[in-house]
């Protein structure tokens, strides 16, 4: 499976751990919501560029704004 996701500004708590909500689609167009607690790149990559890109967050969609946490697996 291939998924393309974008970071949003929404942060939720899952089992005591903070997670940023990312939204995107699968390669076949199915909408997905991801709850990312950690993300990293290899040391030989451009860390500064990665940090700059990581701070760019979009406003979450209405679906995410009203997403019931009880539905998170």
Chimera marker file (.cmm) of the C-alpha trace (Angstrom):
<marker_set name="trace">
<marker id="1" x="0.000" y="0.000" z="0.000" r="1" g="1" b="0" radius="0.5"/>
<marker id="2" x="1.163" y="3.497" z="-0.771" r="1" g="1" b="0" radius="0.5"/>
<marker id="3" x="-0.144" y="6.487" z="1.191" r="1" g="1" b="0" radius="0.5"/>
<marker id="4" x="0.534" y="10.180" z="0.647" r="1" g="1" b="0" radius="0.5"/>
<marker id="5" x="-0.062" y="12.293" z="3.759" r="1" g="1" b="0" radius="0.5"/>
<marker id="6" x="0.173" y="15.939" z="4.845" r="1" g="1" b="0" radius="0.5"/>
<marker id="7" x="0.781" y="17.235" z="8.330" r="1" g="1" b="0" radius="0.5"/>
<marker id="8" x="-1.998" y="19.190" z="10.038" r="1" g="1" b="0" radius="0.5"/>
<marker id="9" x="-1.887" y="21.471" z="13.040" r="1" g="1" b="0" radius="0.5"/>
<marker id="10" x="-4.126" y="19.142" z="15.090" r="1" g="1" b="0" radius="0.5"/>
<marker id="11" x="-2.543" y="17.232" z="17.972" r="1" g="1" b="0" radius="0.5"/>
<marker id="12" x="-4.400" y="14.572" z="19.968" r="1" g="1" b="0" radius="0.5"/>
<marker id="13" x="-3.520" y="12.399" z="22.941" r="1" g="1" b="0" radius="0.5"/>
<marker id="14" x="-3.630" y="8.626" z="22.412" r="1" g="1" b="0" radius="0.5"/>
<marker id="15" x="-3.018" y="6.410" z="25.429" r="1" g="1" b="0" radius="0.5"/>
<marker id="16" x="-1.064" y="9.205" z="27.099" r="1" g="1" b="0" radius="0.5"/>
<marker id="17" x="1.088" y="9.963" z="24.037" r="1" g="1" b="0" radius="0.5"/>
<marker id="18" x="0.737" y="13.089" z="21.912" r="1" g="1" b="0" radius="0.5"/>
<marker id="19" x="0.250" y="12.461" z="18.200" r="1" g="1" b="0" radius="0.5"/>
<marker id="20" x="0.003" y="14.879" z="15.296" r="1" g="1" b="0" radius="0.5"/>
<marker id="21" x="-2.848" y="14.159" z="12.896" r="1" g="1" b="0" radius="0.5"/>
<marker id="22" x="-1.854" y="13.787" z="9.254" r="1" g="1" b="0" radius="0.5"/>
<marker id="23" x="-4.372" y="13.518" z="6.414" r="1" g="1" b="0" radius="0.5"/>
<marker id="24" x="-4.003" y="11.994" z="3.001" r="1" g="1" b="0" radius="0.5"/>
<marker id="25" x="-5.029" y="9.372" z="0.498" r="1" g="1" b="0" radius="0.5"/>
<marker id="26" x="-3.991" y="5.930" z="-0.615" r="1" g="1" b="0" radius="0.5"/>
<marker id="27" x="-2.714" y="5.432" z="-4.154" r="1" g="1" b="0" radius="0.5"/>
<marker id="28" x="-6.278" y="4.481" z="-5.127" r="1" g="1" b="0" radius="0.5"/>
<marker id="29" x="-7.779" y="7.652" z="-3.635" r="1" g="1" b="0" radius="0.5"/>
<marker id="30" x="-9.147" y="6.379" z="-0.323" r="1" g="1" b="0" radius="0.5"/>
<marker id="31" x="-8.986" y="9.143" z="2.322" r="1" g="1" b="0" radius="0.5"/>
<marker id="32" x="-6.939" y="8.281" z="5.434" r="1" g="1" b="0" radius="0.5"/>
<marker id="33" x="-6.100" y="9.859" z="8.774" r="1" g="1" b="0" radius="0.5"/>
<marker id="34" x="-2.775" y="9.026" z="10.416" r="1" g="1" b="0" radius="0.5"/>
<marker id="35" x="-1.765" y="9.674" z="14.001" r="1" g="1" b="0" radius="0.5"/>
<marker id="36" x="2.012" y="10.154" z="14.037" r="1" g="1" b="0" radius="0.5"/>
<marker id="37" x="3.886" y="10.122" z="17.330" r="1" g="1" b="0" radius="0.5"/>
<marker id="38" x="7.423" y="10.155" z="15.904" r="1" g="1" b="0" radius="0.5"/>
<marker id="39" x="9.090" y="10.866" z="12.572" r="1" g="1" b="0" radius="0.5"/>
<marker id="40" x="12.781" y="10.910" z="11.643" r="1" g="1" b="0" radius="0.5"/>
<marker id="41" x="15.191" y="10.884" z="8.715" r="1" g="1" b="0" radius="0.5"/>
<marker id="42" x="18.615" y="9.320" z="8.291" r="1" g="1" b="0" radius="0.5"/>
<marker id="43" x="21.560" y="11.302" z="9.651" r="1" g="1" b="0" radius="0.5"/>
<marker id="44" x="23.047" y="11.706" z="6.169" r="1" g="1" b="0" radius="0.5"/>
<marker id="45" x="19.946" y="13.590" z="4.961" r="1" g="1" b="0" radius="0.5"/>
<marker id="46" x="19.485" y="17.364" z="5.187" r="1" g="1" b="0" radius="0.5"/>
<marker id="47" x="18.235" y="17.666" z="8.789" r="1" g="1" b="0" radius="0.5"/>
<marker id="48" x="17.762" y="21.429" z="8.580" r="1" g="1" b="0" radius="0.5"/>
<marker id="49" x="15.593" y="21.169" z="5.462" r="1" g="1" b="0" radius="0.5"/>
<marker id="50" x="13.578" y="18.379" z="7.091" r="1" g="1" b="0" radius="0.5"/>
<marker id="51" x="12.951" y="20.491" z="10.217" r="1" g="1" b="0" radius="0.5"/>
<marker id="52" x="11.774" y="23.431" z="8.084" r="1" g="1" b="0" radius="0.5"/>
<marker id="53" x="9.374" y="21.226" z="6.135" r="1" g="1" b="0" radius="0.5"/>
<marker id="54" x="8.132" y="19.552" z="9.309" r="1" g="1" b="0" radius="0.5"/>
<marker id="55" x="7.001" y="22.870" z="10.797" r="1" g="1" b="0" radius="0.5"/>
<marker id="56" x="4.695" y="23.528" z="7.818" r="1" g="1" b="0" radius="0.5"/>
<marker id="57" x="1.247" y="22.320" z="8.871" r="1" g="1" b="0" radius="0.5"/>
<marker id="58" x="-2.086" y="22.874" z="7.216" r="1" g="1" b="0" radius="0.5"/>
<marker id="59" x="-5.410" y="23.423" z="8.934" r="1" g="1" b="0" radius="0.5"/>
<marker id="60" x="-7.144" y="20.081" z="9.518" r="1" g="1" b="0" radius="0.5"/>
<marker id="61" x="-10.262" y="19.283" z="7.518" r="1" g="1" b="0" radius="0.5"/>
<marker id="62" x="-13.704" y="19.393" z="9.089" r="1" g="1" b="0" radius="0.5"/>
<marker id="63" x="-13.613" y="15.579" z="9.281" r="1" g="1" b="0" radius="0.5"/>
<marker id="64" x="-10.561" y="15.710" z="11.547" r="1" g="1" b="0" radius="0.5"/>
<marker id="65" x="-11.863" y="18.602" z="13.629" r="1" g="1" b="0" radius="0.5"/>
<marker id="66" x="-14.868" y="16.475" z="14.640" r="1" g="1" b="0" radius="0.5"/>
<marker id="67" x="-13.103" y="13.085" z="14.636" r="1" g="1" b="0" radius="0.5"/>
<marker id="68" x="-14.283" y="11.017" z="17.628" r="1" g="1" b="0" radius="0.5"/>
<marker id="69" x="-11.258" y="9.604" z="19.442" r="1" g="1" b="0" radius="0.5"/>
<marker id="70" x="-13.195" y="6.444" z="20.274" r="1" g="1" b="0" radius="0.5"/>
<marker id="71" x="-12.857" y="5.414" z="16.609" r="1" g="1" b="0" radius="0.5"/>
<marker id="72" x="-9.040" y="5.375" z="16.670" r="1" g="1" b="0" radius="0.5"/>
<marker id="73" x="-7.617" y="1.855" z="16.541" r="1" g="1" b="0" radius="0.5"/>
<link id1="1" id2="2" r="1" g="1" b="0" radius="0.2"/>
<link id1="2" id2="3" r="1" g="1" b="0" radius="0.2"/>
<link id1="3" id2="4" r="1" g="1" b="0" radius="0.2"/>
<link id1="4" id2="5" r="1" g="1" b="0" radius="0.2"/>
<link id1="5" id2="6" r="1" g="1" b="0" radius="0.2"/>
<link id1="6" id2="7" r="1" g="1" b="0" radius="0.2"/>
<link id1="7" id2="8" r="1" g="1" b="0" radius="0.2"/>
<link id1="8" id2="9" r="1" g="1" b="0" radius="0.2"/>
<link id1="9" id2="10" r="1" g="1" b="0" radius="0.2"/>
<link id1="10" id2="11" r="1" g="1" b="0" radius="0.2"/>
<link id1="11" id2="12" r="1" g="1" b="0" radius="0.2"/>
<link id1="12" id2="13" r="1" g="1" b="0" radius="0.2"/>
<link id1="13" id2="14" r="1" g="1" b="0" radius="0.2"/>
<link id1="14" id2="15" r="1" g="1" b="0" radius="0.2"/>
<link id1="15" id2="16" r="1" g="1" b="0" radius="0.2"/>
<link id1="16" id2="17" r="1" g="1" b="0" radius="0.2"/>
<link id1="17" id2="18" r="1" g="1" b="0" radius="0.2"/>
<link id1="18" id2="19" r="1" g="1" b="0" radius="0.2"/>
<link id1="19" id2="20" r="1" g="1" b="0" radius="0.2"/>
<link id1="20" id2="21" r="1" g="1" b="0" radius="0.2"/>
<link id1="21" id2="22" r="1" g="1" b="0" radius="0.2"/>
<link id1="22" id2="23" r="1" g="1" b="0" radius="0.2"/>
<link id1="23" id2="24" r="1" g="1" b="0" radius="0.2"/>
<link id1="24" id2="25" r="1" g="1" b="0" radius="0.2"/>
<link id1="25" id2="26" r="1" g="1" b="0" radius="0.2"/>
<link id1="26" id2="27" r="1" g="1" b="0" radius="0.2"/>
<link id1="27" id2="28" r="1" g="1" b="0" radius="0.2"/>
<link id1="28" id2="29" r="1" g="1" b="0" radius="0.2"/>
<link id1="29" id2="30" r="1" g="1" b="0" radius="0.2"/>
<link id1="30" id2="31" r="1" g="1" b="0" radius="0.2"/>
<link id1="31" id2="32" r="1" g="1" b="0" radius="0.2"/>
<link id1="32" id2="33" r="1" g="1" b="0" radius="0.2"/>
<link id1="33" id2="34" r="1" g="1" b="0" radius="0.2"/>
<link id1="34" id2="35" r="1" g="1" b="0" radius="0.2"/>
<link id1="35" id2="36" r="1" g="1" b="0" radius="0.2"/>
<link id1="36" id2="37" r="1" g="1" b="0" radius="0.2"/>
<link id1="37" id2="38" r="1" g="1" b="0" radius="0.2"/>
<link id1="38" id2="39" r="1" g="1" b="0" radius="0.2"/>
<link id1="39" id2="40" r="1" g="1" b="0" radius="0.2"/>
<link id1="40" id2="41" r="1" g="1" b="0" radius="0.2"/>
<link id1="41" id2="42" r="1" g="1" b="0" radius="0.2"/>
<link id1="42" id2="43" r="1" g="1" b="0" radius="0.2"/>
<link id1="43" id2="44" r="1" g="1" b="0" radius="0.2"/>
<link id1="44" id2="45" r="1" g="1" b="0" radius="0.2"/>
<link id1="45" id2="46" r="1" g="1" b="0" radius="0.2"/>
<link id1="46" id2="47" r="1" g="1" b="0" radius="0.2"/>
<link id1="47" id2="48" r="1" g="1" b="0" radius="0.2"/>
<link id1="48" id2="49" r="1" g="1" b="0" radius="0.2"/>
<link id1="49" id2="50" r="1" g="1" b="0" radius="0.2"/>
<link id1="50" id2="51" r="1" g="1" b="0" radius="0.2"/>
<link id1="51" id2="52" r="1" g="1" b="0" radius="0.2"/>
<link id1="52" id2="53" r="1" g="1" b="0" radius="0.2"/>
<link id1="53" id2="54" r="1" g="1" b="0" radius="0.2"/>
<link id1="54" id2="55" r="1" g="1" b="0" radius="0.2"/>
<link id1="55" id2="56" r="1" g="1" b="0" radius="0.2"/>
<link id1="56" id2="57" r="1" g="1" b="0" radius="0.2"/>
<link id1="57" id2="58" r="1" g="1" b="0" radius="0.2"/>
<link id1="58" id2="59" r="1" g="1" b="0" radius="0.2"/>
<link id1="59" id2="60" r="1" g="1" b="0" radius="0.2"/>
<link id1="60" id2="61" r="1" g="1" b="0" radius="0.2"/>
<link id1="61" id2="62" r="1" g="1" b="0" radius="0.2"/>
<link id1="62" id2="63" r="1" g="1" b="0" radius="0.2"/>
<link id1="63" id2="64" r="1" g="1" b="0" radius="0.2"/>
<link id1="64" id2="65" r="1" g="1" b="0" radius="0.2"/>
<link id1="65" id2="66" r="1" g="1" b="0" radius="0.2"/>
<link id1="66" id2="67" r="1" g="1" b="0" radius="0.2"/>
<link id1="67" id2="68" r="1" g="1" b="0" radius="0.2"/>
<link id1="68" id2="69" r="1" g="1" b="0" radius="0.2"/>
<link id1="69" id2="70" r="1" g="1" b="0" radius="0.2"/>
<link id1="70" id2="71" r="1" g="1" b="0" radius="0.2"/>
<link id1="71" id2="72" r="1" g="1" b="0" radius="0.2"/>
<link id1="72" id2="73" r="1" g="1" b="0" radius="0.2"/>
</marker_set>
